[in-house]
Amino acid sequence: MASEIRIEFIGEGFGEILRSDGTRSLVQETADQICDRANANNSRGGKGFTKSVEQSARYKNRRWIGWVTTADKKAVEAETEDGALTRAVL
């Protein structure tokens, strides 16, 4: 016989996880890896790609967010022409 399993979502607890130091570390590590791969894919030179991690003020739970972006025109070319950042994420 199958028994019924109930899962209760506790939003406050999930928010604590999103704001935790462990989540910040994981987001930072992931941003670092993607940025490193994007820079390795950049054959155009220049400053390449840069990363940032911060707690978002946009979201109610102030979760950690990270992103990787171009640092100069050469990096823009590396992404638009060669997909350097896109390939780093895939």
Secondary structure, DSSP 8 states (H G I E B T S, - for coil): ----------HHHHHHHHHSHHHHHHHHHHHHHHHHHHHHH--S-SS-EEEEEEE-SSSTT--EEEEEEE-SHHHHHHHHHH-HHHHHH-
